[in-house]
Amino acid sequence: MTVILEEFDLLDHVEKDIPEPEGDEKTKLMKEQAKVKRILTESIKDNLIPYICELKTPKAIFDALTRLYESKNTSRKLTLRNQQQITKMSKSDIIATYFMKMS
């Protein structure tokens, strides 16, 4: 997501709260925020929409998604790393089933 936002020069909208300007700048800000919200909502699965539907700003949406996916628990990270290392692709597997195992 951050790569797409960087490409469109919109990363500031999720990293910090931008104060609302006056006049034409306000219109530009509203269009940029709408674009960021669209990028964020199109980048996630439908089952996560309820977590973000009530949030108003792109930063709030991004922070909520970060809290859902970011883990600070070291033992959980080690367990996931171990599971990833022991998952092997068998000869009968196609690449799609292997990635399904990984996910």
ChimeraX attribute file (.defattr): number of C-alpha atoms within 10 A of each C-alpha:
attribute: neighborCount
match mode: 1-to-1
recipient: residues
	/A:1	14
	/A:2	13
	/A:3	10
	/A:4	14
	/A:5	17
	/A:6	11
	/A:7	10
	/A:8	12
	/A:9	11
	/A:10	17
	/A:11	18
	/A:12	13
	/A:13	20
	/A:14	21
	/A:15	13
	/A:16	11
	/A:17	12
	/A:18	13
	/A:19	8
	/A:20	11
	/A:21	12
	/A:22	9
	/A:23	8
	/A:24	8
	/A:25	11
	/A:26	13
	/A:27	13
	/A:28	12
	/A:29	17
	/A:30	13
	/A:31	12
	/A:32	17
	/A:33	20
	/A:34	14
	/A:35	15
	/A:36	25
	/A:37	22
	/A:38	12
	/A:39	16
	/A:40	20
	/A:41	17
	/A:42	12
	/A:43	11
	/A:44	12
	/A:45	8
	/A:46	9
	/A:47	7
	/A:48	12
	/A:49	12
	/A:50	9
	/A:51	12
	/A:52	19
	/A:53	10
	/A:54	10
	/A:55	14
	/A:56	11
	/A:57	18
	/A:58	27
	/A:59	21
	/A:60	18
	/A:61	20
	/A:62	22
	/A:63	14
	/A:64	14
	/A:65	16
	/A:66	11
	/A:67	10
	/A:68	11
	/A:69	8
	/A:70	8
	/A:71	10
	/A:72	9
	/A:73	8
	/A:74	9
	/A:75	9
	/A:76	11
	/A:77	12
	/A:78	11
	/A:79	11
	/A:80	12
	/A:81	11
	/A:82	11
	/A:83	12
	/A:84	13
	/A:85	10
	/A:86	8
	/A:87	11
	/A:88	12
	/A:89	14
	/A:90	10
	/A:91	6
	/A:92	7
	/A:93	11
	/A:94	10
	/A:95	11
	/A:96	9
	/A:97	13
	/A:98	14
	/A:99	11
	/A:100	8
	/A:101	12
	/A:102	14
	/A:103	7
